[in-house]
Amino acid sequence: MSTKGDTRIPKPPKAPEKPLMPYMRYSRKVWEQVKNSNPHLKLWEVGKIIGQMWRELPDDEKALYVEEYDVEKAQYTEALRQYHSSPAYQAWLVAKERAEKTMEEQDQERKQSMARIRDRNDVPQSDLRESYILEDNEEDTEDQYTAKHVAAARFQRNHRLMQEILSDCRLPDPGQLITQSRLNTLRLQVEQLRNHKRNLCQEIDGCEARHRAKIQKIREDSDRFVEEYEKLTLTRPMITESQFADMIVKAKRDLQREEEERVSRYLADVEMRRRRQQQRQQREAELAAEAERRRQQAQQQQQQQQQQQQQQQQQQQQQQQLQHQQEQQQQLHQQAQSRSHQANTSVVDSNLQAPTERAVERGGIVVVRSNYFPVKCFCVHLFREPLSPTLPLQGSVLPPQIDIYSKKESDLNAIFVAQY
C-alpha cells in the first residue's frame, strides 16, 4: 500500500535566478545613500525618491545598467538551458509523471471501492444474514492464516519495496549542488540583509532617542506648569464679600447700560429703515409720475405727428387737385389755341401769300389789312436764318400778349405776329 507521502508531487530542483532589471540594480546601489541622507523617511518614501532619481538619470548612465542586465540575461538564458537538460530536472520530471500516474490510479481504485460498497449496500438483508452465518461456521477452523493471506502480504511487501527503491528520496538532492555564482549571490544577499538589519536597528534607536527626548520635554513642561500654577495660587488676589457685592452691582449696571444701548440702537435702526422705506416710496412715485409725463408727451407728439401727416396729405391732395385743374385748363387752352391757329394759319396763308412774296422781293416790312382777323395790322419780318421766339423782333412796338407762328418758304423763315 502506498502512503500519502509517496504519492505527493515532489518539488522541482532549484532553478537559476532571473537577473535584476536596470531600475532594481540602480535602486540597490543608491538605497543606502538615500536612506542615510533621509533617515526620517519611510521605506515607500525612499522608493519614491529613488524612482524620481532614476527618471532624471542621464541616458548614458542608464545604458550601463542596461548593458549589465543584457549580459546577465544572456547568462541566465544559458543557465536555464543547462538546467532544463540537467539529470536532476529530468529525474524530477519522471518523478512528477510517476506521482501523477499514482494519484490517478488511487483515484480510480477509490472510485472502484466506492462502487463495490454501493453494490454491497444493494444486497438483500437475508443474504447478509446467510453470509454471516456461514462465516461463523467457518471460524471453527484452527488455521487462521491461509495461503491467500501469505500471498497478499508478499504482494504488499514487494510493492512497498519497489516504491522505496523508485521514490525521489533515493535521487541526488539538487539543493546540494551550489555553484560559485550562487554562493556569491547568497553572500551578497546576506550582506544586504545585514545592512538592512543595521539600518532598521539605527532607525529604531533614533525613534527611541526621539521618544525619550519628547518624554523628557513633556516632563519638563509639566514641572514648569506645576511651578507656575503654585506661584499663581500663592499670589492670587483675595476678594471679600463686600468687594464681591460691589462687583455684582457693577456688573448689573453694565448689563443694564448695554441693554439700554441695544434698545436705542434697535430703535434707531427701525427709524432708519422707516425713513429709507419712505424715501424709496417717494422715489418710486416720482419715477411713476415722470414715466406718466413722458408717456403723455409721447402721445401728444404722436398726435401732433399724425395731425401734421394729415395736413400734409390734405395739402398734397389740394396741390394734386390744383395741378389737375391747371393741366385741364392748359389742355383746354392748347386745344383752343390749336383750333384758332389752324384757322388763322389757313387765312394767313391765303391772304398773305402776295405780301409775303413782295416782302421777299423787297426784304422789308409789309403792313397787310385783312377782314378775317380781329386785328387791323400785321407785321412780317423776314430773316435769312431760323429765328427763335426768344430773339427781339424788329419793327413797330407790339402789345405784350402775342402769338408767334412760323412758316417756311424755300430757304426763308417768316414770323407772323398778330395783335389781339
C-alpha positions as CSV (number, residue, x, y, z in Angstrom):
1,M,0.0,0.0,0.0
2,S,1.3,3.4,-0.9
3,T,1.3,6.2,1.7
4,K,0.3,9.8,1.3
5,G,4.0,11.0,1.3
6,D,4.8,8.6,-1.5
7,T,2.0,9.9,-3.8
8,R,2.6,13.7,-3.5
9,I,4.3,15.6,-6.3
10,P,7.9,16.3,-5.4
11,K,9.4,19.8,-5.5
12,P,11.5,20.7,-8.6
13,P,15.2,21.4,-8.3
14,K,16.4,25.0,-7.7
15,A,16.2,27.0,-10.9
16,P,18.7,29.7,-11.8
17,E,17.7,33.2,-10.6
18,K,16.5,35.8,-13.0
19,P,18.7,38.8,-13.5
20,L,17.6,42.1,-11.9
21,M,16.1,44.8,-14.0
22,P,18.1,48.0,-14.6
23,Y,16.0,50.0,-12.2
24,M,16.3,47.5,-9.5
25,R,20.1,47.5,-9.9
26,Y,20.2,51.3,-9.6
27,S,17.8,51.2,-6.6
28,R,20.0,48.6,-4.8
29,K,23.1,50.8,-5.5
30,V,21.7,54.1,-4.2
31,W,19.4,52.8,-1.5
32,E,21.8,53.1,1.4
33,Q,22.9,56.6,0.3
34,V,19.3,57.9,0.1
35,K,18.3,56.2,3.3
36,N,21.3,57.7,5.2
37,S,20.6,61.2,3.8
38,N,16.9,60.9,4.8
39,P,16.7,58.8,7.9
40,H,13.3,60.1,8.9
41,L,11.6,58.9,5.8
42,K,9.6,55.7,5.4
43,L,10.6,52.9,3.0
44,W,7.9,53.8,0.4
45,E,9.0,57.5,0.5
46,V,12.6,56.4,-0.1
47,G,11.4,54.3,-3.0
48,K,9.6,57.4,-4.5
49,I,12.8,59.4,-4.2
50,I,14.8,56.7,-6.0
51,G,12.2,56.5,-8.7
52,Q,12.4,60.2,-9.3
53,M,16.2,60.0,-9.4
54,W,16.0,57.1,-12.0
55,R,13.7,59.2,-14.2
56,E,16.1,62.1,-14.0
57,L,19.2,59.9,-14.6
58,P,21.0,60.6,-17.9
59,D,20.8,58.1,-20.7
60,D,24.5,57.3,-20.8
61,E,24.4,56.2,-17.1
62,K,21.2,54.2,-17.7
63,A,22.9,52.5,-20.6
64,L,25.5,51.0,-18.1
65,Y,22.8,49.3,-16.1
66,V,21.0,48.1,-19.2
67,E,24.3,46.5,-20.5
68,E,24.8,44.7,-17.2
69,Y,21.2,43.4,-17.4
70,D,21.7,42.2,-21.0
71,V,24.9,40.3,-20.1
72,E,23.3,38.6,-17.1
73,K,20.2,37.9,-19.1
74,A,22.3,36.0,-21.7
75,Q,24.0,34.1,-18.8
76,Y,20.6,33.4,-17.3
77,T,19.3,32.0,-20.7
78,E,22.3,29.7,-20.9
79,A,21.9,28.6,-17.3
80,L,18.2,27.9,-17.8
81,R,19.0,25.8,-20.9
82,Q,21.5,23.7,-18.9
83,Y,19.0,23.5,-16.0
84,H,16.4,22.0,-18.3
85,S,18.9,19.5,-19.6
86,S,20.3,18.5,-16.2
87,P,19.8,15.0,-14.8
88,A,18.1,16.4,-11.7
89,Y,15.5,18.2,-13.7
90,Q,14.9,15.1,-15.9
91,A,14.6,13.0,-12.8
92,W,12.1,15.5,-11.3
93,L,10.0,15.3,-14.5
94,V,10.0,11.4,-14.2
95,A,9.0,11.6,-10.6
96,K,6.3,14.1,-11.3
97,E,4.8,11.9,-14.0
98,R,5.0,8.8,-11.7
99,A,3.3,10.7,-8.9
100,E,0.6,12.0,-11.2
101,K,0.1,8.4,-12.5
102,T,-0.1,7.0,-9.0
103,M,-2.6,9.6,-8.0
104,E,-4.7,8.8,-11.0
105,E,-4.6,5.1,-10.0
106,Q,-5.5,5.8,-6.5
107,D,-8.4,7.9,-7.6
108,Q,-9.5,5.0,-9.9
109,E,-9.2,2.5,-7.1
110,R,-11.1,4.8,-4.7
111,K,-13.9,5.0,-7.3
112,Q,-14.0,1.3,-7.7
113,S,-14.1,0.7,-4.0
114,M,-17.0,3.1,-3.7
115,A,-18.8,1.3,-6.5
116,R,-18.3,-2.1,-4.6
117,I,-19.6,-0.5,-1.4
118,R,-22.7,0.7,-3.2
119,D,-23.1,-2.8,-4.7
120,R,-22.8,-4.4,-1.2
121,N,-25.4,-2.0,0.1
122,D,-27.8,-3.1,-2.6
123,V,-27.7,-6.8,-1.3
124,P,-30.8,-8.0,0.5
125,Q,-30.8,-8.4,4.3
126,S,-31.4,-12.1,4.0
127,D,-28.2,-12.7,2.0
128,L,-26.2,-10.7,4.5
129,R,-27.6,-12.9,7.3
130,E,-26.7,-16.1,5.5
131,S,-23.2,-15.0,4.7
132,Y,-22.7,-14.0,8.4
133,I,-23.9,-17.5,9.4
134,L,-21.5,-19.2,7.0
135,E,-18.6,-17.1,8.3
136,D,-19.4,-18.1,11.8
137,N,-19.4,-21.6,10.8
138,E,-16.0,-21.3,9.0
139,E,-14.3,-19.7,12.0
140,D,-14.3,-23.0,13.8
141,T,-11.1,-24.0,11.8
142,E,-7.9,-23.8,13.7
143,D,-5.7,-22.3,10.8
144,Q,-6.4,-18.5,10.7
145,Y,-3.7,-17.7,8.1
146,T,-4.2,-19.4,4.7
147,A,-2.0,-19.3,1.6
148,K,-4.1,-16.5,0.3
149,H,-3.2,-14.3,3.3
150,V,0.5,-15.1,2.8
151,A,0.4,-14.2,-0.9
152,A,-1.3,-10.9,-0.2
153,A,1.3,-10.0,2.4
154,R,4.1,-10.8,0.0
155,F,2.4,-8.7,-2.7
156,Q,2.1,-5.7,-0.4
157,R,5.8,-6.1,0.7
158,N,7.1,-6.2,-2.8
159,H,5.2,-3.1,-3.8
160,R,6.4,-1.2,-0.8
161,L,10.0,-2.1,-1.5
162,M,9.6,-1.1,-5.2
163,Q,8.1,2.3,-4.1
164,E,11.1,2.8,-1.7
165,I,13.5,2.0,-4.5
166,L,11.9,4.2,-7.1
167,S,10.9,7.1,-4.8
168,D,12.6,10.5,-5.1
169,C,14.4,10.1,-1.7
170,R,17.0,8.0,-3.4
171,L,17.7,10.6,-6.1
172,P,20.5,13.2,-5.5
173,D,19.3,16.4,-3.9
174,P,19.7,19.3,-6.4
175,G,19.9,21.7,-3.5
176,Q,23.3,20.3,-2.6
177,L,24.8,21.4,-6.0
178,I,25.7,25.0,-5.4
179,T,27.8,26.9,-7.9
180,Q,30.2,29.8,-7.2
181,S,27.8,32.3,-8.7
182,R,25.1,31.1,-6.4
183,L,27.4,31.4,-3.4
184,N,28.3,35.0,-4.5
185,T,24.6,35.8,-4.8
186,L,23.9,34.4,-1.4
187,R,26.8,36.3,0.2
188,L,25.5,39.5,-1.4
189,Q,22.0,38.8,-0.1
190,V,23.4,38.1,3.3
191,E,25.4,41.4,3.2
192,Q,22.3,43.3,2.1
193,L,20.2,41.7,4.8
194,R,22.8,42.7,7.4
195,N,22.9,46.3,6.1
196,H,19.1,46.4,6.2
197,K,19.1,45.0,9.7
198,R,21.7,47.5,10.8
199,N,19.6,50.4,9.2
200,L,16.5,49.1,10.9
201,C,18.3,49.0,14.2
202,Q,19.6,52.5,13.7
203,E,16.1,53.7,12.9
204,I,14.8,52.0,16.0
205,D,17.5,53.6,18.1
206,G,16.7,57.0,16.6
207,C,13.0,56.6,17.3
208,E,13.7,55.6,20.8
209,A,16.0,58.6,21.3
210,R,13.4,60.9,19.9
211,H,10.8,59.3,22.1
212,R,13.0,59.8,25.2
213,A,13.6,63.4,24.3
214,K,9.9,64.0,23.8
215,I,9.1,62.4,27.1
216,Q,11.8,64.5,28.8
217,K,10.4,67.7,27.3
218,I,6.9,66.8,28.3
219,R,8.1,66.1,31.9
220,E,9.9,69.5,32.0
221,D,6.9,71.3,30.7
222,S,4.7,69.6,33.3
223,D,7.1,70.5,36.1
224,R,7.2,74.1,34.8
225,F,3.4,74.3,34.7
226,V,3.1,72.9,38.2
227,E,5.6,75.6,39.5
228,E,3.8,78.4,37.7
229,Y,0.4,77.2,39.0
230,E,1.7,77.1,42.6
231,K,3.0,80.6,42.1
232,L,-0.3,81.8,40.9
233,T,-2.2,80.1,43.7
234,L,0.1,81.8,46.2
235,T,-0.2,85.3,44.6
236,R,-3.9,85.2,43.7
237,P,-5.9,88.2,45.0
238,M,-8.3,87.7,47.9
239,I,-11.8,89.0,47.4
240,T,-14.1,89.9,50.3
241,E,-17.9,89.6,50.4
242,S,-18.3,93.4,50.2
243,Q,-16.0,93.5,47.1
244,F,-17.9,90.7,45.5
245,A,-21.2,92.5,46.2
246,D,-19.8,95.7,44.6
247,M,-18.7,93.6,41.6
248,I,-22.2,92.2,41.2
249,V,-23.7,95.7,41.4
250,K,-21.3,97.0,38.8
251,A,-21.9,94.0,36.5
252,K,-25.7,94.6,36.8
253,R,-25.2,98.3,35.9
254,D,-23.1,97.3,32.9
255,L,-25.7,94.9,31.8
256,Q,-28.4,97.5,32.1
257,R,-26.4,100.1,30.2
258,E,-25.7,97.5,27.5
259,E,-29.4,96.7,27.3
260,E,-30.4,100.4,27.0
261,E,-27.8,100.9,24.3
262,R,-29.1,97.8,22.5
263,V,-32.7,99.1,22.6
264,S,-31.6,102.5,21.4
265,R,-29.7,101.0,18.5
266,Y,-32.7,98.9,17.7
267,L,-35.0,101.9,17.7
268,A,-32.5,103.9,15.6
269,D,-32.3,101.0,13.1
270,V,-36.1,100.9,12.9
271,E,-36.4,104.6,12.3
272,M,-33.7,104.5,9.7
273,R,-35.5,101.6,7.9
274,R,-38.7,103.6,8.0
275,R,-37.1,106.7,6.5
276,R,-35.5,104.5,3.8
277,Q,-38.9,103.0,3.1
278,Q,-40.4,106.5,2.8
279,Q,-37.6,107.7,0.5
280,R,-37.9,104.6,-1.6
281,Q,-41.7,105.1,-2.0
282,Q,-41.2,108.8,-2.8
283,R,-38.6,107.9,-5.5
284,E,-41.0,105.3,-6.9
285,A,-43.8,107.8,-7.0
286,E,-41.6,110.4,-8.7
287,L,-40.4,107.8,-11.2
288,A,-44.0,106.8,-11.9
289,A,-45.0,110.5,-12.4
290,E,-42.1,111.0,-14.7
291,A,-43.0,107.9,-16.7
292,E,-46.6,109.1,-17.0
293,R,-45.5,112.6,-18.1
294,R,-43.2,111.1,-20.7
295,R,-46.0,108.8,-21.8
296,Q,-48.3,111.8,-22.2
297,Q,-45.7,113.8,-24.1
298,A,-45.1,110.8,-26.4
299,Q,-48.8,110.6,-27.0
300,Q,-49.0,114.3,-27.7
301,Q,-46.1,114.1,-30.1
302,Q,-47.6,111.2,-31.8
303,Q,-50.9,113.0,-32.2
304,Q,-49.1,116.1,-33.5
305,Q,-47.2,114.0,-36.0
306,Q,-50.5,112.4,-37.0
307,Q,-52.1,115.8,-37.5
308,Q,-49.1,117.1,-39.4
309,Q,-49.2,114.0,-41.6
310,Q,-52.9,114.6,-42.2
311,Q,-52.3,118.2,-43.1
312,Q,-49.5,117.2,-45.4
313,Q,-51.8,114.7,-47.0
314,Q,-54.5,117.3,-47.4
315,Q,-52.1,119.8,-48.9
316,Q,-50.8,117.2,-51.3
317,Q,-54.3,116.3,-52.3
318,Q,-55.1,120.0,-52.8
319,Q,-51.9,120.5,-54.8
320,Q,-52.7,117.5,-56.9
321,Q,-56.2,118.9,-57.5
322,L,-54.8,122.3,-58.5
323,Q,-52.3,120.6,-60.8
324,H,-55.0,118.5,-62.3
325,Q,-57.2,121.7,-62.8
326,Q,-54.2,123.6,-64.3
327,E,-53.5,120.6,-66.6
328,Q,-57.1,120.6,-67.7
329,Q,-57.1,124.3,-68.3
330,Q,-53.8,124.1,-70.2
331,Q,-55.2,121.3,-72.3
332,L,-58.4,123.3,-73.0
333,H,-56.3,126.4,-73.8
334,Q,-53.9,124.4,-76.0
335,Q,-56.9,122.9,-77.8
336,A,-58.4,126.4,-78.3
337,Q,-55.0,127.7,-79.5
338,S,-54.6,124.8,-81.8
339,R,-58.1,125.4,-83.3
340,S,-57.5,129.1,-83.6
341,H,-54.0,128.6,-85.0
342,Q,-55.3,126.2,-87.6
343,A,-58.0,128.7,-88.6
344,N,-55.6,131.7,-88.6
345,T,-52.9,129.8,-90.5
346,S,-55.3,128.9,-93.2
347,V,-56.4,132.6,-93.5
348,V,-52.9,134.0,-93.4
349,D,-51.7,131.5,-95.9
350,S,-54.5,132.6,-98.3
351,N,-54.4,136.3,-97.6
352,L,-50.7,137.0,-97.1
353,Q,-49.3,135.0,-100.0
354,A,-48.8,138.0,-102.2
355,P,-47.4,140.3,-99.5
356,T,-45.0,137.6,-98.4
357,E,-43.7,137.3,-101.9
358,R,-43.4,141.0,-102.1
359,A,-41.7,141.1,-98.8
360,V,-39.3,138.5,-100.0
361,E,-38.5,140.6,-103.1
362,R,-38.0,143.9,-101.1
363,G,-36.7,142.4,-97.9
364,G,-38.6,144.9,-95.7
365,I,-41.7,145.3,-93.6
366,V,-45.1,145.0,-95.1
367,V,-48.4,146.0,-93.5
368,V,-51.4,144.0,-94.5
369,R,-55.0,144.5,-93.6
370,S,-57.4,141.6,-93.5
371,N,-61.1,141.2,-92.6
372,Y,-60.6,137.7,-91.3
373,F,-58.7,138.7,-88.0
374,P,-59.9,140.7,-85.1
375,V,-56.8,142.8,-85.5
376,K,-56.2,145.5,-88.2
377,C,-52.5,145.2,-89.0
378,F,-49.8,142.5,-89.3
379,C,-46.0,142.9,-89.3
380,V,-44.0,140.5,-91.3
381,H,-40.2,140.3,-90.8
382,L,-38.1,138.1,-93.0
383,F,-34.8,136.5,-91.9
384,R,-32.2,134.5,-93.7
385,E,-31.6,132.3,-90.7
386,P,-34.1,130.4,-88.5
387,L,-35.5,132.7,-85.8
388,S,-36.0,131.7,-82.1
389,P,-39.0,133.0,-80.2
390,T,-36.7,134.5,-77.6
391,L,-35.0,136.9,-80.0
392,P,-36.2,140.5,-80.1
393,L,-38.4,141.5,-83.0
394,Q,-37.6,144.4,-85.3
395,G,-40.4,146.8,-86.4
396,S,-43.2,148.6,-84.6
397,V,-43.8,148.1,-80.9
398,L,-46.2,145.2,-80.2
399,P,-48.6,144.6,-77.3
400,P,-47.5,142.2,-74.5
401,Q,-49.8,139.4,-75.5
402,I,-48.7,138.0,-78.9
403,D,-48.7,134.7,-80.7
404,I,-45.8,133.6,-82.8
405,Y,-46.2,131.3,-85.9
406,S,-43.6,130.0,-88.2
407,K,-43.8,129.2,-91.8
408,K,-41.0,128.0,-94.1
409,E,-41.0,129.2,-97.8
410,S,-38.0,127.9,-99.7
411,D,-34.9,128.8,-97.5
412,L,-36.6,131.7,-95.6
413,N,-38.5,131.7,-92.3
414,A,-41.4,134.1,-91.9
415,I,-42.6,135.2,-88.5
416,F,-46.1,136.5,-88.3
417,V,-47.1,138.5,-85.2
418,A,-50.8,139.2,-84.6
419,Q,-52.3,141.7,-82.2
420,Y,-55.5,140.7,-80.4
